[in-house]
Amino acid sequence: MTGWDVLDTLIKAFPPVVAILLLVVAGIIFIVGFSRRGLNFIKYGFGKIALDETLEKRFDRLDERLDSMDTRMAAMDTRMAAIETNHFGHLKDFLTEITSILLDKNVINNQDKARLDNKLRGM
């Protein structure tokens, strides 16, 4: 007698509505078990499996993800510092150019230009 014979006799022993209900419940249990444990559910059911091994694998994967995330964050910090420095350098050049133009147009005098240039140099 195989498993299919046992299933067939069980289905025939119950009324059709109850048999369908049992098959639906069994299907739900299988779906839940398989989604949580994968192929280990087919081997062991809901019984105890090598949980330590599973947890160890999960923590190893988590460590790998955290390490890669740390590496990415360090690279991003380096890029941000380079961008800030680069933009600030461009800004200082731009402001120096503006003070020269203002001096040429006689909007400010030499003393004001020197004071603005000193402030820019100090930044």
Phi, psi and omega in degrees: 000128181261177179295328179291325177295319179296316179297320180296316180292325177294318181294321180287335182286334182258157172296157186303321181295317180292321179297317179295318179298318178296319179294322178294315178297317178297321178297317179296316178298318179296317181297315180295314180296318181291325180289331180275320187245352179067221181292338177296334177294323179292323180285312191247348185071213178274003180295177182290130175243179181290080185290325179299318180295319179295315179296320180298318178297319180295317180292325176297316178296322179294319177298318178298317179295318180294321178297316179293326178292320176298318179298315179296321181293320178297318178296322180292321177299318179298316179296319180296319178296320179295320180294315180299313180297315182296315180293322180293324177296318177296321180296317178298318178298318180296316180293324176297318178296320179295318179297323178294319179295317179297324177293318179297326181274004181061032175277322175237162178259179183298323181295317179294320179297317180297319179296316178295320178296321177296321177296317179296321179295326181286344183284000000 
